Amino acid sequence: MAFRCGDRFCFIVNVLLYLEFREPILPPAPLLEQLDTVGYRGRKTGRGFRDYG
């Protein structure tokens, strides 16, 4: 699913799930947070888990 909807979308959903349920097993993924912070947001930006360039 992450490949189709993008890293940023997955990160936002991850954060919202954590904020809604406050379950200790649902914290935002550190790797997605790092990718979002440096601007690697998936196919639209050309970088993410892969280099789309």
PDBQT receptor file of N, H, CA, C and O in Angstrom, charges set to zero:
ATOM      1  N   MET A   1       0.813  -1.186   0.000  1.00  0.00    +0.000 N 
ATOM      2  CA  MET A   1       0.000   0.000   0.000  1.00  0.00    +0.000 C 
ATOM      3  C   MET A   1       0.864   1.259   0.000  1.00  0.00    +0.000 C 
ATOM      4  O   MET A   1       0.519   2.244  -0.653  1.00  0.00    +0.000 OA
ATOM      5  N   ALA A   2       1.961   1.237   0.713  1.00  0.00    +0.000 N 
ATOM      6  H   ALA A   2       2.241   0.437   1.244  1.00  0.00    +0.000 HD
ATOM      7  CA  ALA A   2       2.806   2.421   0.788  1.00  0.00    +0.000 C 
ATOM      8  C   ALA A   2       3.336   2.826  -0.582  1.00  0.00    +0.000 C 
ATOM      9  O   ALA A   2       3.547   4.010  -0.842  1.00  0.00    +0.000 OA
ATOM     10  N   PHE A   3       3.547   1.867  -1.442  1.00  0.00    +0.000 N 
ATOM     11  H   PHE A   3       3.376   0.905  -1.232  1.00  0.00    +0.000 HD
ATOM     12  CA  PHE A   3       4.067   2.162  -2.776  1.00  0.00    +0.000 C 
ATOM     13  C   PHE A   3       3.048   2.964  -3.585  1.00  0.00    +0.000 C 
ATOM     14  O   PHE A   3       3.431   3.842  -4.359  1.00  0.00    +0.000 OA
ATOM     15  N   ARG A   4       1.765   2.675  -3.416  1.00  0.00    +0.000 N 
ATOM     16  H   ARG A   4       1.455   1.962  -2.788  1.00  0.00    +0.000 HD
ATOM     17  CA  ARG A   4       0.741   3.346  -4.202  1.00  0.00    +0.000 C 
ATOM     18  C   ARG A   4       0.340   4.702  -3.635  1.00  0.00    +0.000 C 
ATOM     19  O   ARG A   4       0.089   5.627  -4.408  1.00  0.00    +0.000 OA
ATOM     20  N   CYS A   5       0.271   4.853  -2.331  1.00  0.00    +0.000 N 
ATOM     21  H   CYS A   5       0.475   4.102  -1.703  1.00  0.00    +0.000 HD
ATOM     22  CA  CYS A   5      -0.260   6.103  -1.766  1.00  0.00    +0.000 C 
ATOM     23  C   CYS A   5       0.819   7.066  -1.323  1.00  0.00    +0.000 C 
ATOM     24  O   CYS A   5       0.516   8.242  -1.119  1.00  0.00    +0.000 OA
ATOM     25  N   GLY A   6       2.035   6.649  -1.164  1.00  0.00    +0.000 N 
ATOM     26  H   GLY A   6       2.282   5.694  -1.330  1.00  0.00    +0.000 HD
ATOM     27  CA  GLY A   6       3.116   7.566  -0.830  1.00  0.00    +0.000 C 
ATOM     28  C   GLY A   6       3.546   7.503   0.621  1.00  0.00    +0.000 C 
ATOM     29  O   GLY A   6       2.777   7.135   1.510  1.00  0.00    +0.000 OA
ATOM     30  N   ASP A   7       4.790   7.871   0.832  1.00  0.00    +0.000 N 
ATOM     31  H   ASP A   7       5.415   8.170   0.110  1.00  0.00    +0.000 HD
ATOM     32  CA  ASP A   7       5.377   7.825   2.173  1.00  0.00    +0.000 C 
ATOM     33  C   ASP A   7       4.732   8.845   3.098  1.00  0.00    +0.000 C 
ATOM     34  O   ASP A   7       4.479   8.555   4.267  1.00  0.00    +0.000 OA
ATOM     35  N   ARG A   8       4.467  10.026   2.586  1.00  0.00    +0.000 N 
ATOM     36  H   ARG A   8       4.673  10.262   1.636  1.00  0.00    +0.000 HD
ATOM     37  CA  ARG A   8       3.874  11.079   3.421  1.00  0.00    +0.000 C 
ATOM     38  C   ARG A   8       2.489  10.681   3.905  1.00  0.00    +0.000 C 
ATOM     39  O   ARG A   8       2.163  10.872   5.077  1.00  0.00    +0.000 OA
ATOM     40  N   PHE A   9       1.675  10.131   3.018  1.00  0.00    +0.000 N 
ATOM     41  H   PHE A   9       1.940   9.976   2.066  1.00  0.00    +0.000 HD
ATOM     42  CA  PHE A   9       0.328   9.697   3.400  1.00  0.00    +0.000 C 
ATOM     43  C   PHE A   9       0.395   8.624   4.478  1.00  0.00    +0.000 C 
ATOM     44  O   PHE A   9      -0.358   8.676   5.451  1.00  0.00    +0.000 OA
ATOM     45  N   CYS A  10       1.275   7.669   4.317  1.00  0.00    +0.000 N 
ATOM     46  H   CYS A  10       1.887   7.628   3.527  1.00  0.00    +0.000 HD
ATOM     47  CA  CYS A  10       1.421   6.606   5.319  1.00  0.00    +0.000 C 
ATOM     48  C   CYS A  10       1.859   7.178   6.661  1.00  0.00    +0.000 C 
ATOM     49  O   CYS A  10       1.384   6.741   7.709  1.00  0.00    +0.000 OA
ATOM     50  N   PHE A  11       2.761   8.153   6.634  1.00  0.00    +0.000 N 
ATOM     51  H   PHE A  11       3.147   8.508   5.783  1.00  0.00    +0.000 HD
ATOM     52  CA  PHE A  11       3.213   8.778   7.873  1.00  0.00    +0.000 C 
ATOM     53  C   PHE A  11       2.059   9.516   8.559  1.00  0.00    +0.000 C 
ATOM     54  O   PHE A  11       1.888   9.401   9.772  1.00  0.00    +0.000 OA
ATOM     55  N   ILE A  12       1.281  10.261   7.804  1.00  0.00    +0.000 N 
ATOM     56  H   ILE A  12       1.421  10.355   6.818  1.00  0.00    +0.000 HD
ATOM     57  CA  ILE A  12       0.163  11.006   8.377  1.00  0.00    +0.000 C 
ATOM     58  C   ILE A  12      -0.871  10.058   8.978  1.00  0.00    +0.000 C 
ATOM     59  O   ILE A  12      -1.370  10.302  10.076  1.00  0.00    +0.000 OA
ATOM     60  N   VAL A  13      -1.193   8.986   8.271  1.00  0.00    +0.000 N 
ATOM     61  H   VAL A  13      -0.788   8.788   7.378  1.00  0.00    +0.000 HD
ATOM     62  CA  VAL A  13      -2.139   8.000   8.792  1.00  0.00    +0.000 C 
ATOM     63  C   VAL A  13      -1.598   7.368  10.067  1.00  0.00    +0.000 C 
ATOM     64  O   VAL A  13      -2.340   7.162  11.028  1.00  0.00    +0.000 OA
ATOM     65  N   ASN A  14      -0.327   7.067  10.074  1.00  0.00    +0.000 N 
ATOM     66  H   ASN A  14       0.276   7.235   9.294  1.00  0.00    +0.000 HD
ATOM     67  CA  ASN A  14       0.318   6.477  11.244  1.00  0.00    +0.000 C 
ATOM     68  C   ASN A  14       0.207   7.408  12.453  1.00  0.00    +0.000 C 
ATOM     69  O   ASN A  14      -0.117   6.958  13.552  1.00  0.00    +0.000 OA
ATOM     70  N   VAL A  15       0.471   8.694  12.260  1.00  0.00    +0.000 N 
ATOM     71  H   VAL A  15       0.734   9.060  11.367  1.00  0.00    +0.000 HD
ATOM     72  CA  VAL A  15       0.382   9.675  13.342  1.00  0.00    +0.000 C 
ATOM     73  C   VAL A  15      -1.061   9.806  13.822  1.00  0.00    +0.000 C 
ATOM     74  O   VAL A  15      -1.312   9.830  15.027  1.00  0.00    +0.000 OA
ATOM     75  N   LEU A  16      -2.001   9.890  12.898  1.00  0.00    +0.000 N 
ATOM     76  H   LEU A  16      -1.797   9.871  11.919  1.00  0.00    +0.000 HD
ATOM     77  CA  LEU A  16      -3.406  10.041  13.282  1.00  0.00    +0.000 C 
ATOM     78  C   LEU A  16      -3.928   8.836  14.056  1.00  0.00    +0.000 C 
ATOM     79  O   LEU A  16      -4.687   8.993  15.012  1.00  0.00    +0.000 OA
ATOM     80  N   LEU A  17      -3.529   7.645  13.651  1.00  0.00    +0.000 N 
ATOM     81  H   LEU A  17      -2.912   7.518  12.874  1.00  0.00    +0.000 HD
ATOM     82  CA  LEU A  17      -3.937   6.446  14.398  1.00  0.00    +0.000 C 
ATOM     83  C   LEU A  17      -3.388   6.477  15.817  1.00  0.00    +0.000 C 
ATOM     84  O   LEU A  17      -4.080   6.118  16.770  1.00  0.00    +0.000 OA
ATOM     85  N   TYR A  18      -2.153   6.904  15.948  1.00  0.00    +0.000 N 
ATOM     86  H   TYR A  18      -1.591   7.196  15.174  1.00  0.00    +0.000 HD
ATOM     87  CA  TYR A  18      -1.561   6.967  17.270  1.00  0.00    +0.000 C 
ATOM     88  C   TYR A  18      -2.259   8.010  18.147  1.00  0.00    +0.000 C 
ATOM     89  O   TYR A  18      -2.542   7.758  19.318  1.00  0.00    +0.000 OA
ATOM     90  N   LEU A  19      -2.533   9.184  17.567  1.00  0.00    +0.000 N 
ATOM     91  H   LEU A  19      -2.303   9.388  16.616  1.00  0.00    +0.000 HD
ATOM     92  CA  LEU A  19      -3.198  10.236  18.335  1.00  0.00    +0.000 C 
ATOM     93  C   LEU A  19      -4.624   9.842  18.725  1.00  0.00    +0.000 C 
ATOM     94  O   LEU A  19      -5.102  10.211  19.798  1.00  0.00    +0.000 OA
ATOM     95  N   GLU A  20      -5.292   9.102  17.862  1.00  0.00    +0.000 N 
ATOM     96  H   GLU A  20      -4.904   8.802  16.990  1.00  0.00    +0.000 HD
ATOM     97  CA  GLU A  20      -6.671   8.704  18.138  1.00  0.00    +0.000 C 
ATOM     98  C   GLU A  20      -6.766   7.639  19.224  1.00  0.00    +0.000 C 
ATOM     99  O   GLU A  20      -7.595   7.750  20.127  1.00  0.00    +0.000 OA
ATOM    100  N   PHE A  21      -5.939   6.622  19.147  1.00  0.00    +0.000 N 
ATOM    101  H   PHE A  21      -5.266   6.532  18.413  1.00  0.00    +0.000 HD
ATOM    102  CA  PHE A  21      -6.079   5.470  20.036  1.00  0.00    +0.000 C 
ATOM    103  C   PHE A  21      -5.071   5.428  21.180  1.00  0.00    +0.000 C 
ATOM    104  O   PHE A  21      -5.296   4.734  22.172  1.00  0.00    +0.000 OA
ATOM    105  N   ARG A  22      -3.968   6.158  21.060  1.00  0.00    +0.000 N 
ATOM    106  H   ARG A  22      -3.785   6.722  20.254  1.00  0.00    +0.000 HD
ATOM    107  CA  ARG A  22      -2.936   6.197  22.114  1.00  0.00    +0.000 C 
ATOM    108  C   ARG A  22      -2.477   4.809  22.555  1.00  0.00    +0.000 C 
ATOM    109  O   ARG A  22      -2.189   4.578  23.729  1.00  0.00    +0.000 OA
ATOM    110  N   GLU A  23      -2.414   3.912  21.614  1.00  0.00    +0.000 N 
ATOM    111  H   GLU A  23      -2.648   4.099  20.660  1.00  0.00    +0.000 HD
ATOM    112  CA  GLU A  23      -1.935   2.564  21.894  1.00  0.00    +0.000 C 
ATOM    113  C   GLU A  23      -0.410   2.549  21.801  1.00  0.00    +0.000 C 
ATOM    114  O   GLU A  23       0.152   3.116  20.864  1.00  0.00    +0.000 OA
ATOM    115  N   PRO A  24       0.266   1.911  22.752  1.00  0.00    +0.000 N 
ATOM    116  CA  PRO A  24       1.733   1.884  22.702  1.00  0.00    +0.000 C 
ATOM    117  C   PRO A  24       2.288   1.107  21.506  1.00  0.00    +0.000 C 
ATOM    118  O   PRO A  24       3.461   1.256  21.164  1.00  0.00    +0.000 OA
ATOM    119  N   ILE A  25       1.457   0.284  20.871  1.00  0.00    +0.000 N 
ATOM    120  H   ILE A  25       0.504   0.163  21.149  1.00  0.00    +0.000 HD
ATOM    121  CA  ILE A  25       1.936  -0.471  19.709  1.00  0.00    +0.000 C 
ATOM    122  C   ILE A  25       1.766   0.299  18.406  1.00  0.00    +0.000 C 
ATOM    123  O   ILE A  25       2.146  -0.198  17.346  1.00  0.00    +0.000 OA
ATOM    124  N   LEU A  26       1.190   1.527  18.465  1.00  0.00    +0.000 N 
ATOM    125  H   LEU A  26       0.881   1.931  19.326  1.00  0.00    +0.000 HD
ATOM    126  CA  LEU A  26       0.930   2.295  17.252  1.00  0.00    +0.000 C 
ATOM    127  C   LEU A  26       1.720   3.603  17.130  1.00  0.00    +0.000 C 
ATOM    128  O   LEU A  26       1.218   4.535  16.501  1.00  0.00    +0.000 OA
ATOM    129  N   PRO A  27       2.908   3.723  17.685  1.00  0.00    +0.000 N 
ATOM    130  CA  PRO A  27       3.615   4.999  17.506  1.00  0.00    +0.000 C 
ATOM    131  C   PRO A  27       4.031   5.168  16.046  1.00  0.00    +0.000 C 
ATOM    132  O   PRO A  27       4.215   4.181  15.334  1.00  0.00    +0.000 OA
ATOM    133  N   PRO A  28       4.179   6.411  15.601  1.00  0.00    +0.000 N 
ATOM    134  CA  PRO A  28       4.617   6.629  14.218  1.00  0.00    +0.000 C 
ATOM    135  C   PRO A  28       5.971   5.953  13.956  1.00  0.00    +0.000 C 
ATOM    136  O   PRO A  28       6.859   5.962  14.809  1.00  0.00    +0.000 OA
ATOM    137  N   ALA A  29       6.104   5.381  12.784  1.00  0.00    +0.000 N 
ATOM    138  H   ALA A  29       5.382   5.374  12.091  1.00  0.00    +0.000 HD
ATOM    139  CA  ALA A  29       7.337   4.691  12.418  1.00  0.00    +0.000 C 
ATOM    140  C   ALA A  29       8.489   5.692  12.325  1.00  0.00    +0.000 C 
ATOM    141  O   ALA A  29       8.381   6.679  11.597  1.00  0.00    +0.000 OA
ATOM    142  N   PRO A  30       9.586   5.462  13.043  1.00  0.00    +0.000 N 
ATOM    143  CA  PRO A  30      10.713   6.406  13.012  1.00  0.00    +0.000 C 
ATOM    144  C   PRO A  30      11.283   6.616  11.608  1.00  0.00    +0.000 C 
ATOM    145  O   PRO A  30      11.690   7.726  11.267  1.00  0.00    +0.000 OA
ATOM    146  N   LEU A  31      11.314   5.574  10.804  1.00  0.00    +0.000 N 
ATOM    147  H   LEU A  31      10.982   4.672  11.081  1.00  0.00    +0.000 HD
ATOM    148  CA  LEU A  31      11.856   5.718   9.453  1.00  0.00    +0.000 C 
ATOM    149  C   LEU A  31      10.976   6.637   8.608  1.00  0.00    +0.000 C 
ATOM    150  O   LEU A  31      11.496   7.473   7.869  1.00  0.00    +0.000 OA
ATOM    151  N   LEU A  32       9.654   6.496   8.706  1.00  0.00    +0.000 N 
ATOM    152  H   LEU A  32       9.233   5.817   9.306  1.00  0.00    +0.000 HD
ATOM    153  CA  LEU A  32       8.765   7.381   7.961  1.00  0.00    +0.000 C 
ATOM    154  C   LEU A  32       8.901   8.825   8.436  1.00  0.00    +0.000 C 
ATOM    155  O   LEU A  32       8.824   9.757   7.635  1.00  0.00    +0.000 OA
ATOM    156  N   GLU A  33       9.101   9.005   9.724  1.00  0.00    +0.000 N 
ATOM    157  H   GLU A  33       9.164   8.248  10.375  1.00  0.00    +0.000 HD
ATOM    158  CA  GLU A  33       9.286  10.356  10.257  1.00  0.00    +0.000 C 
ATOM    159  C   GLU A  33      10.582  10.969   9.720  1.00  0.00    +0.000 C 
ATOM    160  O   GLU A  33      10.610  12.147   9.363  1.00  0.00    +0.000 OA
ATOM    161  N   GLN A  34      11.640  10.183   9.662  1.00  0.00    +0.000 N 
ATOM    162  H   GLN A  34      11.617   9.226   9.952  1.00  0.00    +0.000 HD
ATOM    163  CA  GLN A  34      12.912  10.681   9.127  1.00  0.00    +0.000 C 
ATOM    164  C   GLN A  34      12.782  11.027   7.647  1.00  0.00    +0.000 C 
ATOM    165  O   GLN A  34      13.264  12.072   7.212  1.00  0.00    +0.000 OA
ATOM    166  N   LEU A  35      12.136  10.160   6.871  1.00  0.00    +0.000 N 
ATOM    167  H   LEU A  35      11.744   9.311   7.224  1.00  0.00    +0.000 HD
ATOM    168  CA  LEU A  35      11.955  10.426   5.446  1.00  0.00    +0.000 C 
ATOM    169  C   LEU A  35      11.143  11.696   5.229  1.00  0.00    +0.000 C 
ATOM    170  O   LEU A  35      11.459  12.489   4.342  1.00  0.00    +0.000 OA
ATOM    171  N   ASP A  36      10.098  11.897   6.030  1.00  0.00    +0.000 N 
ATOM    172  H   ASP A  36       9.840  11.252   6.750  1.00  0.00    +0.000 HD
ATOM    173  CA  ASP A  36       9.265  13.083   5.898  1.00  0.00    +0.000 C 
ATOM    174  C   ASP A  36      10.046  14.341   6.268  1.00  0.00    +0.000 C 
ATOM    175  O   ASP A  36       9.911  15.373   5.611  1.00  0.00    +0.000 OA
ATOM    176  N   THR A  37      10.851  14.258   7.303  1.00  0.00    +0.000 N 
ATOM    177  H   THR A  37      10.961  13.420   7.837  1.00  0.00    +0.000 HD
ATOM    178  CA  THR A  37      11.620  15.415   7.765  1.00  0.00    +0.000 C 
ATOM    179  C   THR A  37      12.607  15.908   6.710  1.00  0.00    +0.000 C 
ATOM    180  O   THR A  37      12.768  17.115   6.527  1.00  0.00    +0.000 OA
ATOM    181  N   VAL A  38      13.259  14.995   6.025  1.00  0.00    +0.000 N 
ATOM    182  H   VAL A  38      13.128  14.014   6.173  1.00  0.00    +0.000 HD
ATOM    183  CA  VAL A  38      14.241  15.406   5.013  1.00  0.00    +0.000 C 
ATOM    184  C   VAL A  38      13.612  15.653   3.644  1.00  0.00    +0.000 C 
ATOM    185  O   VAL A  38      14.307  16.018   2.696  1.00  0.00    +0.000 OA
ATOM    186  N   GLY A  39      12.287  15.454   3.539  1.00  0.00    +0.000 N 
ATOM    187  H   GLY A  39      11.722  15.158   4.309  1.00  0.00    +0.000 HD
ATOM    188  CA  GLY A  39      11.598  15.775   2.295  1.00  0.00    +0.000 C 
ATOM    189  C   GLY A  39      11.490  14.641   1.296  1.00  0.00    +0.000 C 
ATOM    190  O   GLY A  39      11.089  14.866   0.155  1.00  0.00    +0.000 OA
ATOM    191  N   TYR A  40      11.837  13.434   1.696  1.00  0.00    +0.000 N 
ATOM    192  H   TYR A  40      12.163  13.251   2.623  1.00  0.00    +0.000 HD
ATOM    193  CA  TYR A  40      11.709  12.280   0.799  1.00  0.00    +0.000 C 
ATOM    194  C   TYR A  40      10.307  11.718   0.963  1.00  0.00    +0.000 C 
ATOM    195  O   TYR A  40      10.073  10.836   1.790  1.00  0.00    +0.000 OA
ATOM    196  N   ARG A  41       9.377  12.234   0.171  1.00  0.00    +0.000 N 
ATOM    197  H   ARG A  41       9.567  12.950  -0.501  1.00  0.00    +0.000 HD
ATOM    198  CA  ARG A  41       7.965  11.930   0.387  1.00  0.00    +0.000 C 
ATOM    199  C   ARG A  41       7.362  11.008  -0.664  1.00  0.00    +0.000 C 
ATOM    200  O   ARG A  41       6.138  10.945  -0.779  1.00  0.00    +0.000 OA
ATOM    201  N   GLY A  42       8.153  10.312  -1.411  1.00  0.00    +0.000 N 
ATOM    202  H   GLY A  42       9.147  10.364  -1.317  1.00  0.00    +0.000 HD
ATOM    203  CA  GLY A  42       7.621   9.341  -2.359  1.00  0.00    +0.000 C 
ATOM    204  C   GLY A  42       7.779   9.763  -3.799  1.00  0.00    +0.000 C 
ATOM    205  O   GLY A  42       8.644  10.572  -4.134  1.00  0.00    +0.000 OA
ATOM    206  N   ARG A  43       6.935   9.207  -4.648  1.00  0.00    +0.000 N 
ATOM    207  H   ARG A  43       6.232   8.549  -4.376  1.00  0.00    +0.000 HD
ATOM    208  CA  ARG A  43       7.063   9.415  -6.088  1.00  0.00    +0.000 C 
ATOM    209  C   ARG A  43       6.904  10.861  -6.517  1.00  0.00    +0.000 C 
ATOM    210  O   ARG A  43       7.553  11.286  -7.472  1.00  0.00    +0.000 OA
ATOM    211  N   LYS A  44       6.070  11.622  -5.848  1.00  0.00    +0.000 N 
ATOM    212  H   LYS A  44       5.543  11.277  -5.071  1.00  0.00    +0.000 HD
ATOM    213  CA  LYS A  44       5.852  13.013  -6.251  1.00  0.00    +0.000 C 
ATOM    214  C   LYS A  44       7.129  13.846  -6.116  1.00  0.00    +0.000 C 
ATOM    215  O   LYS A  44       7.360  14.759  -6.909  1.00  0.00    +0.000 OA
ATOM    216  N   THR A  45       7.948  13.538  -5.128  1.00  0.00    +0.000 N 
ATOM    217  H   THR A  45       7.760  12.797  -4.484  1.00  0.00    +0.000 HD
ATOM    218  CA  THR A  45       9.192  14.283  -4.940  1.00  0.00    +0.000 C 
ATOM    219  C   THR A  45      10.382  13.584  -5.586  1.00  0.00    +0.000 C 
ATOM    220  O   THR A  45      11.471  14.153  -5.663  1.00  0.00    +0.000 OA
ATOM    221  N   GLY A  46      10.178  12.358  -6.050  1.00  0.00    +0.000 N 
ATOM    222  H   GLY A  46       9.293  11.896  -5.987  1.00  0.00    +0.000 HD
ATOM    223  CA  GLY A  46      11.256  11.617  -6.707  1.00  0.00    +0.000 C 
ATOM    224  C   GLY A  46      12.134  10.829  -5.755  1.00  0.00    +0.000 C 
ATOM    225  O   GLY A  46      13.033  10.112  -6.195  1.00  0.00    +0.000 OA
ATOM    226  N   ARG A  47      11.895  10.948  -4.470  1.00  0.00    +0.000 N 
ATOM    227  H   ARG A  47      11.165  11.530  -4.112  1.00  0.00    +0.000 HD
ATOM    228  CA  ARG A  47      12.660  10.204  -3.466  1.00  0.00    +0.000 C 
ATOM    229  C   ARG A  47      11.713   9.693  -2.400  1.00  0.00    +0.000 C 
ATOM    230  O   ARG A  47      10.660  10.276  -2.143  1.00  0.00    +0.000 OA
ATOM    231  N   GLY A  48      12.103   8.612  -1.800  1.00  0.00    +0.000 N 
ATOM    232  H   GLY A  48      12.959   8.138  -2.009  1.00  0.00    +0.000 HD
ATOM    233  CA  GLY A  48      11.342   8.001  -0.720  1.00  0.00    +0.000 C 
ATOM    234  C   GLY A  48      12.137   6.812  -0.256  1.00  0.00    +0.000 C 
ATOM    235  O   GLY A  48      13.334   6.926   0.010  1.00  0.00    +0.000 OA
ATOM    236  N   PHE A  49      11.482   5.658  -0.154  1.00  0.00    +0.000 N 
ATOM    237  H   PHE A  49      10.511   5.565  -0.370  1.00  0.00    +0.000 HD
ATOM    238  CA  PHE A  49      12.228   4.434   0.131  1.00  0.00    +0.000 C 
ATOM    239  C   PHE A  49      13.133   4.116  -1.043  1.00  0.00    +0.000 C 
ATOM    240  O   PHE A  49      14.172   3.474  -0.887  1.00  0.00    +0.000 OA
ATOM    241  N   ARG A  50      12.724   4.575  -2.234  1.00  0.00    +0.000 N 
ATOM    242  H   ARG A  50      11.880   5.095  -2.362  1.00  0.00    +0.000 HD
ATOM    243  CA  ARG A  50      13.508   4.367  -3.460  1.00  0.00    +0.000 C 
ATOM    244  C   ARG A  50      13.842   5.718  -4.077  1.00  0.00    +0.000 C 
ATOM    245  O   ARG A  50      13.302   6.751  -3.681  1.00  0.00    +0.000 OA
ATOM    246  N   ASP A  51      14.741   5.689  -5.052  1.00  0.00    +0.000 N 
ATOM    247  H   ASP A  51      15.180   4.850  -5.373  1.00  0.00    +0.000 HD
ATOM    248  CA  ASP A  51      15.037   6.860  -5.856  1.00  0.00    +0.000 C 
ATOM    249  C   ASP A  51      14.264   6.696  -7.155  1.00  0.00    +0.000 C 
ATOM    250  O   ASP A  51      14.561   5.797  -7.942  1.00  0.00    +0.000 OA
ATOM    251  N   TYR A  52      13.281   7.550  -7.388  1.00  0.00    +0.000 N 
ATOM    252  H   TYR A  52      13.040   8.280  -6.749  1.00  0.00    +0.000 HD
ATOM    253  CA  TYR A  52      12.424   7.430  -8.564  1.00  0.00    +0.000 C 
ATOM    254  C   TYR A  52      12.943   8.243  -9.753  1.00  0.00    +0.000 C 
ATOM    255  O   TYR A  52      12.232   8.419 -10.742  1.00  0.00    +0.000 OA
ATOM    256  N   GLY A  53      14.155   8.729  -9.659  1.00  0.00    +0.000 N 
ATOM    257  H   GLY A  53      14.733   8.586  -8.855  1.00  0.00    +0.000 HD
ATOM    258  CA  GLY A  53      14.688   9.605 -10.709  1.00  0.00    +0.000 C 
ATOM    259  C   GLY A  53      15.291   8.920 -11.852  1.00  0.00    +0.000 C 
ATOM    260  O   GLY A  53      15.765   9.572 -12.783  1.00  0.00    +0.000 OA
TER     261      GLY A  53
